[in-house]
Amino acid sequence: MKVIFSELAKLELDDACSFYDLQMSGLGLKFKEEVGKAVRRIAEFPTA
């Protein structure tokens, strides 16, 4: 299954990453990686 993010969703993800980076350096990247992992699991098992 292919997952497509809208432009607004991409902007919101970038905003969230920036927010987390303000809380602690590197946390935004870690958050983005975890979102990516979750999206890959959803794409792999869409009916789970």
URGIWO-V682970 format. One record per residue. N is the residue number from 1. RES is the residue in one small letter. SS is DSSP state (hx for helix, st for strand, lp for the rest). NEAR is the number of other ideal C-beta (glycine too) atoms within 8 Angstrom. D_CENTER is the distance of its C-alpha to the mean C-alpha in Angstrom with 1 decimal. Layout:
# URGIWO-V682970
n=N res=RES ss=SS near=NEAR d_center=D_CENTER
n=N res=RES ss=SS near=NEAR d_center=D_CENTER
This chain:
# URGIWO-V682970
n=1 res=m ss=lp near=6 d_center=17.0
n=2 res=k ss=lp near=4 d_center=15.1
n=3 res=v ss=lp near=7 d_center=11.8
n=4 res=i ss=lp near=4 d_center=12.0
n=5 res=f ss=lp near=7 d_center=10.0
n=6 res=s ss=lp near=6 d_center=12.5
n=7 res=e ss=hx near=6 d_center=13.1
n=8 res=l ss=hx near=6 d_center=12.7
n=9 res=a ss=hx near=8 d_center=9.2
n=10 res=k ss=hx near=9 d_center=8.4
n=11 res=l ss=hx near=8 d_center=10.7
n=12 res=e ss=hx near=8 d_center=9.3
n=13 res=l ss=hx near=11 d_center=5.9
n=14 res=d ss=hx near=8 d_center=8.5
n=15 res=d ss=hx near=8 d_center=10.7
n=16 res=a ss=hx near=10 d_center=8.8
n=17 res=c ss=hx near=12 d_center=8.4
n=18 res=s ss=hx near=9 d_center=12.1
n=19 res=f ss=hx near=9 d_center=13.1
n=20 res=y ss=hx near=12 d_center=12.1
n=21 res=d ss=hx near=12 d_center=13.8
n=22 res=l ss=hx near=5 d_center=16.8
n=23 res=q ss=hx near=6 d_center=17.0
n=24 res=m ss=lp near=6 d_center=17.2
n=25 res=s ss=lp near=4 d_center=17.0
n=26 res=g ss=lp near=7 d_center=14.3
n=27 res=l ss=hx near=10 d_center=12.2
n=28 res=g ss=hx near=12 d_center=9.6
n=29 res=l ss=hx near=9 d_center=9.3
n=30 res=k ss=hx near=9 d_center=9.4
n=31 res=f ss=hx near=11 d_center=6.6
n=32 res=k ss=hx near=10 d_center=4.3
n=33 res=e ss=hx near=8 d_center=6.5
n=34 res=e ss=hx near=8 d_center=6.5
n=35 res=v ss=hx near=9 d_center=3.3
n=36 res=g ss=hx near=8 d_center=5.1
n=37 res=k ss=hx near=8 d_center=8.1
n=38 res=a ss=hx near=8 d_center=7.9
n=39 res=v ss=hx near=9 d_center=7.5
n=40 res=r ss=hx near=8 d_center=10.3
n=41 res=r ss=hx near=8 d_center=12.3
n=42 res=i ss=hx near=10 d_center=12.3
n=43 res=a ss=hx near=9 d_center=13.4
n=44 res=e ss=hx near=7 d_center=15.9
n=45 res=f ss=lp near=6 d_center=17.3
n=46 res=p ss=lp near=7 d_center=16.9
n=47 res=t ss=lp near=3 d_center=20.0
n=48 res=a ss=lp near=3 d_center=19.5
